[in-house]
């Protein structure tokens, strides 16, 4: 992706150099949607995507093998990111809540009740990052709660196995579908999807 966009925008890769990483919420996120590779662009990234689209052909070198791709679908959607008096129900798939430090804390908590509370705190922190980084309109303070942990598993990420979750949660933030939360969101972890169409009273 870096070579295909001729290094015109660091939003595609979040690196200052080959060895120096830019720490921020990724505005370009790479996903698998309906078994097809997809790119989600947020805020400023909707303008920067033209650095990719200006190419007539989409040839990508993947692990030494050049593959040719075509654009199947292109959508532009406006979403109002803000807090509400009611809450919304979401699922997050392959949510990676822990870094090395807080995973060590999590493992020492002992009881499932304390672990759930810690996991909820991680989720709340990751939602707060989205609120801050994307300048959400916040007339009401952020609230969030895990409703159900559907599954958990270890997935390899950057050469290390991380504990991930599929879980349902509610929050008073109106999140767009397919946005990512947690660690690894630029590479498809933590994909959020709304469950149902109705708001729920708190």
C-alpha positions, -999 to +999 in steps of 0.1 A: +000+000+000+029+023+008+043+019-027+010+020-045+003+054-029+039+066-036+043+076+000+021+107-005+001+101+028+012+085+060-024+077+069-021+046+048+006+031+069+012+052+101+049+053+098+073+082+098+100+059+085+105+021+080+114+019+117+094+048+133+057+044+141+031+071+144+010+065+175-026+077+167-060+063+160-058+049+124-080+068+100-075+041+073-083+006+084-079-026+064-107-052+069-122-083+055-159-075+046-181-102+031-150-123+025-134-095+004-106-071+014-119-036+022-105-002+032-124+019+057-115+057+055-125+081+083-125+119+084-093+133+066-087+098+051-117+102+028-097+129+010-064+110+010-080+079-006-076+096-040-038+088-037-048+052-042-077+057-066-057+078-090-039+046-101-055+030-131-044-005-120-043-020-085-013-043-083-002-053-048+029-072-038+018-096-011+046-117+004+066-115-029+036-124-051+020-096-072-018-098-072-041-077-094-073-063-077-103-044-089-127-021-070-160-039-065-178-012-045-172+023-034-194+040-007-193+074+009-214+078+040-219+106+065-221+095+102-229+117+131-206+106+160-220+118+192-234+108+227-271+104+233-294+099+263-302+064+251-277+036+245-270+015+214-262-023+213-231-034+193-210-064+187-172-062+184-154-090+167-118-100+175-115-072+200-079-070+213-082-050+246-048-056+262-012-044+258+016-062+275+013-042+307-024-044+314-026-080+303-002-088+332-026-069+355-056-088+341-041-122+346-035-115+384-071-104+391-083-138+400-121-137+400-142-136+368-161-106+382-129-086+387-117-096+352-150-085+336-148-051+354-112-047+341-123-056+306-151-031+307-126-004+318-104-013+288-135-011+265-145+023+280-109+036+274-109+025+238-143+042+232-129+073+248-100+073+224-124+073+195-144+101+211-113+122+215-095+114+183-125+119+160-138+150+179-172+135+187-200+158+199-204+149+236-234+167+252-237+137+275-208+118+293-197+086+277-212+054+292-205+018+282-211-017+295-204-052+283-236-072+278-223-106+268-189-122+261-197-145+232-162-160+227-125-155+234-094-168+216-058-162+211-048-147+177-013-140+164-005-103+159+030-090+151+045-123+160+028-125+195-004-143+204-029-119+220-062-127+238-091-114+218-129-114+224-161-113+205-186-096+227-218-075+228-217-041+245-239-011+249-229+026+248-245+059+244-221+067+214-235+063+179-207+044+162-205+037+125-205+001+113-171-015+107-151+011+127-124-005+148-117-003+185-088-016+206-054-027+194-047-037+159-077-018+143-056-008+113-053-045+104-089-056+110-091-063+147-120-050+168-146-046+141-178-030+154-213-037+141-246-024+154-272-049+166-307-038+158-320-004+148-336+009+180-321+031+208-325+018+243-332+039+273-305+039+300 
